[in-house]
Amino acid sequence: MPELNINFLGSPDPGRKNFFFFLKIFLAITLSAGLFGAIGIPQTGQGNGLLAELARLPLIKQVRRLIHSGDRPLDGQAEDRVNILILGMGGAGHDGPYLADTIILASLKPSTKQVALLSVPRDLAVPVPDHGWYKVNHVNAFGEAEHPGDGGEFTRTVLSDVLGIPIHYYVRLDFDGFMNLIDELGGIRVDVERAFADANYPTDLDGEVKTISFAAGHQSMDGATALIFARSRHGSNGEGSDFARAKRQQKIILAVKSKVFSLGTLRSPAKVQAILDTLQNHVQTNFSPWELLTLAQEASAFSATPLVTKVLDTSENGLLTSTSGVEGAFLLVPKNNDWEPIQKFVKTIFDPSHKMERTAEAPIRVEIQNGTKVIGLAANRAEVLKKNGFLISQISNAPDQSYENTIIYDLSDGSHPEALRTLRALLGLDEPSQGLRLLPAASAATKDPVDFLIILGGDQVSVSP
């Protein structure tokens, strides 16, 4: 879809400026004293004196009235289900700036203080009013094209109809806001479930890609690193799908939640103000000021309960299947073209009996043979591949050690194209067809079942590990 010439968040309006102005004052006050008391941190006499002094100001009287309005219920609260659509998009200056890169339905259950996150894959085909069937990530762009600033609201309406539930609110954040928010928080800690590499991660230059990788374990991430972790779509080791990416995005949300509710964040009014400055420039929502304050009053209670995390996917127990659209476009649709099971699942997402989880994909198995006389070359390359999530089944010397060029034999019948691209990148084989061969007699060349057999040639001697 061509890039749309749209003002991303629209022109700032006085009401919006006033909202953030009042919210900053409210947070500065509550974070100085009142909020600390609510979460069990003793208030100091100094803090109480500051509040008493500030309360004499006419402006604070206005803020007080705004705070008292927080006693009003949120939409959906009476039905014990508040639904919030979270959208992430590139924004101005990024490729496809108005295509939604992240689509998550957050549901709050006030009676039990539970929160559920349901990731909706961006390739899901949905009916778009006046446009026909399109991938759901296009809906925001259509809304922006027709009425600048209404993309989030349009997406909220479309998904409400598709999922069969009222989605009461939406929050839309662009990439720069995402990175700045995490940087203002001082970074986050994320548990990387399994190592992976992505040889096709897009750069800021049109059409160019680079190789990125993550090691398994707990990692500290700044905003830029977290964005890469959340956006990667072509990773190895089972991380090359939108479903795996959705799981990673949920991990980021959990990490941000943990950092926001940490004492270090709550104790710093300056940090809170910096965060609000970031949100003001990069976020759009239909929450009113009093609704956000109502939500803030309940936030600490919701933060104490574990999150329910789900992903709509094509796994054996999943509710989606893949198909091809116009000109062969990859699409996801409900199994049997029936939306009812999906709508039922969404409506009962807090039901503990749900078992719709995607099983982890097995790691890619690789055998490496040294086709040169350079001692330790195969072991060296094996370490590189292991760090990037590949399972090395065996290392040995090839019968012939006079190979000039590295050869990759694909024994998976083309089942792992993303893994193959990553292998080529890690081994410095730049051309798509370079090094790829068919193996006439696989059983004679490999001792164990593997996905790829690599015979290293002399070209690897000059490749940096």
C-alpha positions as CSV (number, residue, x, y, z in Angstrom):
1,M,0.0,0.0,0.0
2,P,1.5,3.4,-0.9
3,E,2.6,5.7,1.9
4,L,-0.1,8.1,2.9
5,N,0.5,11.8,3.3
6,I,-1.1,12.2,6.7
7,N,-0.3,14.2,9.8
8,F,0.3,11.3,12.2
9,L,-1.3,12.5,15.4
10,G,-3.0,15.6,14.1
11,S,-2.5,19.2,15.2
12,P,-2.3,19.7,19.0
13,D,-5.5,21.1,20.3
14,P,-6.1,23.1,23.5
15,G,-8.1,20.3,25.2
16,R,-5.3,17.8,24.6
17,K,-2.7,20.3,26.0
18,N,-4.9,20.9,29.1
19,F,-5.3,17.2,29.6
20,F,-1.5,16.6,29.9
21,F,-1.0,19.8,31.9
22,F,-3.6,18.7,34.5
23,L,-2.3,15.1,34.5
24,K,1.3,16.3,35.1
25,I,0.2,18.3,38.1
26,F,-1.9,15.5,39.4
27,L,1.0,13.0,39.1
28,A,3.5,15.4,40.6
29,I,1.3,15.7,43.7
30,T,0.3,12.1,44.1
31,L,3.8,10.8,43.4
32,S,5.2,13.2,46.0
33,A,3.0,11.9,48.8
34,G,-0.4,10.4,48.3
35,L,0.5,7.5,46.0
36,F,3.4,6.5,48.3
37,G,1.0,6.1,51.2
38,A,-1.4,4.1,49.0
39,I,1.3,1.5,48.3
40,G,2.7,1.4,51.8
41,I,5.5,3.9,51.7
42,P,5.3,6.2,54.7
43,Q,4.5,9.9,54.0
44,T,6.8,12.5,55.4
45,G,5.7,15.6,57.1
46,Q,7.4,17.6,54.4
47,G,5.3,15.9,51.7
48,N,2.1,16.5,53.6
49,G,3.1,20.1,54.1
50,L,3.7,20.5,50.4
51,L,0.3,19.1,49.6
52,A,-1.4,21.4,52.1
53,E,0.4,24.4,50.5
54,L,-0.4,23.4,47.0
55,A,-4.0,22.8,47.9
56,R,-4.4,26.6,48.5
57,L,-3.7,27.3,44.9
58,P,-6.8,27.9,42.6
59,L,-5.4,25.6,40.0
60,I,-5.2,22.7,42.5
61,K,-8.9,23.2,43.3
62,Q,-9.6,22.5,39.6
63,V,-7.3,19.4,39.7
64,R,-9.2,18.2,42.9
65,R,-12.5,18.4,41.1
66,L,-10.9,16.4,38.2
67,I,-9.7,13.8,40.7
68,H,-13.1,13.5,42.4
69,S,-14.6,12.8,39.0
70,G,-12.5,9.6,39.0
71,D,-15.2,8.0,41.1
72,R,-17.2,7.6,38.0
73,P,-17.0,4.1,36.4
74,L,-15.2,3.3,33.2
75,D,-17.1,2.1,30.2
76,G,-17.6,-1.6,30.6
77,Q,-16.9,-1.5,34.4
78,A,-20.5,-2.3,35.2
79,E,-20.3,-5.4,33.0
80,D,-17.0,-6.4,34.7
81,R,-15.0,-6.2,31.5
82,V,-13.1,-3.1,30.2
83,N,-11.5,-3.7,26.8
84,I,-8.6,-1.6,25.5
85,L,-7.1,-1.8,22.1
86,I,-3.3,-1.3,22.0
87,L,-1.9,-0.3,18.6
88,G,1.8,0.1,17.7
89,M,2.8,1.7,14.4
90,G,5.9,3.2,12.7
91,G,4.7,6.8,12.6
92,A,6.2,9.6,10.5
93,G,9.6,8.8,9.0
94,H,9.2,5.0,9.0
95,D,8.4,2.7,6.2
96,G,4.6,2.1,6.1
97,P,4.1,4.6,8.9
98,Y,0.3,4.0,9.4
99,L,0.3,0.2,9.1
100,A,-0.3,-1.3,12.6
101,D,2.7,-3.3,13.6
102,T,1.3,-4.4,16.9
103,I,-2.4,-5.2,17.7
104,I,-3.2,-6.3,21.2
105,L,-6.5,-6.4,23.0
106,A,-6.1,-5.7,26.7
107,S,-9.0,-6.7,28.9
108,L,-9.5,-5.8,32.5
109,K,-11.8,-7.7,34.9
110,P,-12.4,-5.3,37.8
111,S,-14.0,-7.9,40.2
112,T,-10.8,-10.1,40.2
113,K,-8.3,-7.4,39.2
114,Q,-7.2,-9.6,36.3
115,V,-5.7,-8.4,33.0
116,A,-5.6,-10.4,29.8
117,L,-3.6,-9.7,26.7
118,L,-4.7,-11.1,23.4
119,S,-2.4,-10.6,20.4
120,V,-4.2,-10.3,17.0
121,P,-1.9,-11.2,14.1
122,R,-1.6,-8.4,11.6
123,D,-2.2,-10.8,8.6
124,L,-5.7,-11.6,9.8
125,A,-8.1,-10.8,7.0
126,V,-11.1,-8.7,8.2
127,P,-14.0,-6.9,6.5
128,V,-13.3,-3.1,6.3
129,P,-16.3,-0.9,5.6
130,D,-16.3,0.6,2.1
131,H,-13.0,-1.2,1.3
132,G,-13.7,-5.0,1.4
133,W,-11.5,-7.6,3.0
134,Y,-8.0,-6.5,4.0
135,K,-5.3,-7.4,6.5
136,V,-6.2,-6.0,9.9
137,N,-3.0,-4.0,10.0
138,H,-4.3,-1.8,7.1
139,V,-7.3,-0.6,9.0
140,N,-5.5,2.1,10.9
141,A,-4.1,3.4,7.6
142,F,-7.5,3.5,6.0
143,G,-8.9,5.5,8.9
144,E,-6.0,8.0,8.7
145,A,-6.5,8.4,5.0
146,E,-10.2,9.2,5.3
147,H,-10.0,11.3,8.5
148,P,-6.5,12.2,9.8
149,G,-6.3,11.3,13.5
150,D,-9.1,8.7,13.3
151,G,-7.1,5.6,12.5
152,G,-7.2,4.3,16.1
153,E,-10.9,4.9,16.4
154,F,-11.6,3.2,13.1
155,T,-9.6,0.2,14.1
156,R,-11.4,0.0,17.4
157,T,-14.8,-0.1,15.6
158,V,-13.7,-2.7,13.0
159,L,-12.3,-5.1,15.6
160,S,-15.3,-4.6,17.9
161,D,-17.5,-6.0,15.1
162,V,-15.1,-8.8,14.1
163,L,-14.4,-10.0,17.7
164,G,-18.0,-9.6,18.8
165,I,-17.3,-7.6,21.9
166,P,-17.4,-3.9,22.7
167,I,-13.9,-2.4,22.7
168,H,-14.3,0.7,24.8
169,Y,-10.9,2.4,24.5
170,Y,-7.8,2.5,22.3
171,V,-4.3,3.6,22.8
172,R,-2.0,4.1,19.8
173,L,1.8,4.5,20.1
174,D,4.4,5.1,17.4
175,F,7.9,3.5,17.3
176,D,9.7,6.7,18.5
177,G,7.4,6.9,21.5
178,F,7.9,3.3,22.3
179,M,11.7,3.7,22.3
180,N,11.7,7.0,24.2
181,L,9.3,5.5,26.8
182,I,11.6,2.6,27.6
183,D,14.7,4.9,27.6
184,E,12.9,7.2,30.1
185,L,12.3,4.2,32.3
186,G,16.0,3.5,32.3
187,G,15.6,0.4,30.2
188,I,13.9,-2.9,30.9
189,R,14.8,-6.5,31.7
190,V,13.4,-9.1,29.4
191,D,13.6,-12.9,29.6
192,V,14.6,-14.1,26.1
193,E,13.2,-17.6,26.0
194,R,15.4,-18.9,23.3
195,A,18.3,-17.5,21.3
196,F,17.6,-16.4,17.7
197,A,19.0,-14.5,14.8
198,D,17.2,-12.5,12.1
199,A,19.2,-11.9,8.8
200,N,16.4,-9.8,7.3
201,Y,15.7,-7.1,9.9
202,P,14.8,-3.8,8.1
203,T,17.1,-0.9,8.5
204,D,16.1,2.8,8.2
205,L,17.3,2.7,4.6
206,D,14.7,1.8,2.1
207,G,14.9,-1.8,1.1
208,E,18.0,-2.6,3.1
209,V,18.3,-5.2,5.9
210,K,20.7,-6.3,8.5
211,T,21.4,-9.3,10.8
212,I,20.3,-9.0,14.4
213,S,20.6,-11.6,17.2
214,F,19.6,-12.2,20.8
215,A,21.1,-14.7,23.3
216,A,18.8,-16.7,25.6
217,G,18.4,-15.5,29.2
218,H,17.6,-12.3,31.0
219,Q,18.7,-9.3,28.9
220,S,18.8,-5.6,29.7
221,M,17.3,-3.6,26.8
222,D,17.2,0.0,25.9
223,G,14.4,1.4,23.7
224,A,16.1,0.6,20.4
225,T,17.0,-2.9,21.4
226,A,13.5,-3.6,22.7
227,L,12.0,-2.3,19.5
228,I,14.1,-4.8,17.5
229,F,13.2,-7.6,19.8
230,A,9.5,-6.8,19.4
231,R,9.5,-6.3,15.7
232,S,11.7,-9.1,14.4
233,R,9.7,-11.3,12.0
234,H,12.3,-13.6,10.4
235,G,14.2,-15.1,13.3
236,S,15.7,-18.6,13.5
237,N,15.0,-21.2,16.2
238,G,11.2,-20.9,16.0
239,E,11.1,-17.1,16.2
240,G,10.3,-16.5,12.5
241,S,6.6,-16.0,12.7
242,D,4.1,-13.3,13.7
243,F,2.9,-15.6,16.5
244,A,6.3,-15.8,18.1
245,R,6.7,-12.1,17.6
246,A,3.4,-11.5,19.4
247,K,4.7,-13.5,22.4
248,R,7.8,-11.3,22.4
249,Q,5.7,-8.1,22.3
250,Q,3.7,-9.4,25.3
251,K,7.0,-9.9,27.1
252,I,7.9,-6.3,26.5
253,I,4.6,-5.1,27.9
254,L,5.2,-7.2,31.0
255,A,8.7,-5.8,31.4
256,V,7.4,-2.2,31.0
257,K,4.6,-2.9,33.5
258,S,7.2,-4.2,36.0
259,K,9.4,-1.1,35.5
260,V,6.6,1.4,35.7
261,F,5.4,0.0,39.0
262,S,8.9,-0.2,40.5
263,L,9.6,2.1,43.4
264,G,12.4,3.8,41.4
265,T,10.0,5.0,38.8
266,L,7.2,6.1,41.2
267,R,9.6,8.0,43.4
268,S,10.7,10.3,40.6
269,P,8.3,13.0,39.6
270,A,10.9,14.2,37.1
271,K,10.9,10.8,35.4
272,V,7.1,10.7,35.4
273,Q,7.0,14.1,33.8
274,A,9.6,13.0,31.1
275,I,7.4,9.9,30.4
276,L,4.4,12.1,30.0
277,D,6.2,14.4,27.7
278,T,7.0,11.3,25.6
279,L,3.4,10.1,25.6
280,Q,2.1,13.6,24.7
281,N,4.1,13.6,21.5
282,H,3.7,10.0,20.4
283,V,0.4,8.6,21.8
284,Q,-3.2,9.0,20.8
285,T,-6.2,7.7,22.8
286,N,-9.9,8.2,23.4
287,F,-9.5,8.0,27.1
288,S,-10.7,11.2,28.8
289,P,-8.6,12.7,31.6
290,W,-11.0,11.5,34.4
291,E,-11.1,8.0,32.9
292,L,-7.3,7.8,33.0
293,L,-7.4,8.9,36.6
294,T,-9.9,6.3,37.4
295,L,-7.7,3.7,35.7
296,A,-4.7,5.0,37.6
297,Q,-6.5,4.6,41.0
298,E,-7.0,0.9,40.2
299,A,-3.6,0.3,38.6
300,S,-1.7,-0.9,41.7
301,A,-4.4,-3.5,42.4
302,F,-4.3,-4.8,38.8
303,S,-0.5,-4.9,38.9
304,A,-0.5,-7.4,41.7
305,T,-2.2,-10.2,39.6
306,P,-0.5,-12.3,36.9
307,L,-1.4,-11.5,33.4
308,V,-3.4,-13.8,31.1
309,T,-1.6,-13.9,27.8
310,K,-3.0,-15.4,24.6
311,V,-2.2,-15.3,20.9
312,L,-4.6,-16.0,18.0
313,D,-2.5,-18.4,15.8
314,T,-2.5,-21.4,13.5
315,S,-1.2,-24.0,15.9
316,E,-3.0,-27.4,16.3
317,N,-5.3,-26.0,19.0
318,G,-5.4,-22.5,17.4
319,L,-8.4,-20.9,15.8
320,L,-6.8,-19.6,12.6
321,T,-5.6,-21.1,9.3
322,S,-3.5,-19.6,6.5
323,T,-4.6,-19.0,2.9
324,S,-3.7,-16.9,-0.1
325,G,-5.4,-13.7,-1.1
326,V,-5.3,-11.6,-4.3
327,E,-1.9,-12.0,-6.1
328,G,-0.9,-14.7,-3.6
329,A,-0.8,-12.5,-0.5
330,F,-0.4,-14.5,2.7
331,L,-3.6,-14.2,4.8
332,L,-4.9,-15.7,8.1
333,V,-8.6,-16.5,8.4
334,P,-10.7,-18.3,11.0
335,K,-10.8,-22.1,10.6
336,N,-13.7,-23.2,8.5
337,N,-14.4,-19.5,7.9
338,D,-16.3,-19.4,11.2
339,W,-15.8,-16.4,13.4
340,E,-18.0,-17.8,16.2
341,P,-15.2,-19.9,18.0
342,I,-13.0,-16.8,18.0
343,Q,-15.7,-14.6,19.4
344,K,-16.5,-17.1,22.0
345,F,-12.9,-17.4,23.0
346,V,-12.5,-13.6,23.3
347,K,-15.6,-13.3,25.4
348,T,-14.4,-16.0,27.8
349,I,-10.7,-15.2,27.8
350,F,-10.6,-15.2,31.6
351,D,-11.9,-18.8,31.7
352,P,-9.0,-20.9,33.3
353,S,-10.0,-23.9,31.1
354,H,-8.7,-22.3,28.0
355,K,-5.7,-24.2,26.5
356,M,-5.2,-22.4,23.2
357,E,-1.4,-22.1,23.4
358,R,1.1,-22.4,20.6
359,T,3.7,-25.1,21.3
360,A,7.3,-24.1,21.0
361,E,8.9,-25.0,17.6
362,A,11.8,-27.4,17.7
363,P,15.2,-25.8,17.2
364,I,16.8,-26.0,13.7
365,R,19.3,-29.0,13.7
366,V,22.6,-28.4,11.8
367,E,25.6,-30.7,11.1
368,I,28.9,-29.0,10.3
369,Q,31.7,-30.7,8.4
370,N,35.1,-29.1,7.9
371,G,35.9,-29.2,4.2
372,T,39.4,-27.5,4.7
373,K,42.6,-28.4,6.5
374,V,42.2,-25.4,8.9
375,I,42.1,-26.9,12.4
376,G,39.1,-25.8,14.6
377,L,37.2,-24.1,11.8
378,A,34.1,-26.3,12.2
379,A,34.1,-25.8,16.0
380,N,34.5,-22.1,15.6
381,R,31.5,-21.8,13.2
382,A,29.5,-24.1,15.4
383,E,29.9,-21.7,18.3
384,V,28.6,-18.8,16.1
385,L,25.5,-20.8,15.1
386,K,24.8,-22.0,18.6
387,K,24.8,-18.4,19.9
388,N,22.2,-17.7,17.3
389,G,19.9,-20.4,18.4
390,F,20.8,-23.3,16.1
391,L,21.2,-26.9,17.5
392,I,24.5,-28.4,16.4
393,S,24.0,-32.1,16.1
394,Q,27.5,-33.0,15.0
395,I,30.9,-31.6,14.1
396,S,33.3,-33.6,11.9
397,N,35.8,-33.4,9.0
398,A,34.5,-33.9,5.5
399,P,35.9,-36.8,3.5
400,D,37.3,-34.3,1.0
401,Q,39.1,-31.3,2.6
402,S,39.8,-29.3,-0.6
403,Y,36.5,-27.3,-0.7
404,E,37.0,-23.8,-1.9
405,N,33.5,-22.6,-1.2
406,T,31.1,-23.4,1.6
407,I,28.1,-25.5,0.7
408,I,24.7,-25.7,2.6
409,Y,22.6,-28.8,1.9
410,D,18.9,-28.2,2.7
411,L,17.6,-31.5,4.0
412,S,14.3,-30.0,5.2
413,D,12.7,-29.9,1.8
414,G,12.5,-26.1,2.1
415,S,10.6,-26.1,5.4
416,H,12.8,-23.5,7.0
417,P,13.5,-20.6,4.6
418,E,14.1,-18.1,7.3
419,A,16.6,-20.3,9.0
420,L,18.4,-20.8,5.7
421,R,18.6,-17.0,5.1
422,T,20.0,-16.6,8.6
423,L,22.6,-19.4,8.0
424,R,23.7,-17.7,4.8
425,A,24.1,-14.4,6.6
426,L,26.0,-15.8,9.5
427,L,28.4,-17.6,7.2
428,G,28.9,-14.6,4.9
429,L,27.1,-16.1,1.9
430,D,25.5,-13.0,0.5
431,E,23.8,-14.2,-2.7
432,P,20.5,-16.0,-2.2
433,S,21.6,-19.1,-4.2
434,Q,25.2,-19.1,-3.0
435,G,26.2,-22.3,-1.3
436,L,22.8,-23.9,-1.5
437,R,22.9,-27.5,-2.9
438,L,20.6,-30.5,-3.0
439,L,22.0,-33.6,-1.5
440,P,21.7,-36.7,-3.6
441,A,22.2,-39.2,-0.8
442,A,21.5,-37.6,2.5
443,S,21.7,-40.8,4.5
444,A,25.2,-41.4,3.4
445,A,26.5,-38.0,4.4
446,T,24.8,-37.5,7.8
447,K,24.7,-39.8,10.8
448,D,21.6,-38.1,12.5
449,P,18.5,-36.5,11.1
450,V,19.3,-32.8,10.6
451,D,17.7,-29.9,8.8
452,F,20.9,-28.6,7.2
453,L,24.3,-30.0,6.5
454,I,27.1,-27.4,6.1
455,I,30.4,-28.2,4.5
456,L,32.8,-25.4,5.2
457,G,35.1,-24.3,2.4
458,G,38.2,-22.1,2.2
459,D,36.0,-19.0,1.9
460,Q,35.3,-19.3,5.7
461,V,38.9,-18.7,6.6
462,S,38.5,-15.0,5.9
463,V,35.0,-14.7,7.4
464,S,35.0,-13.0,10.8
465,P,33.5,-15.3,13.5
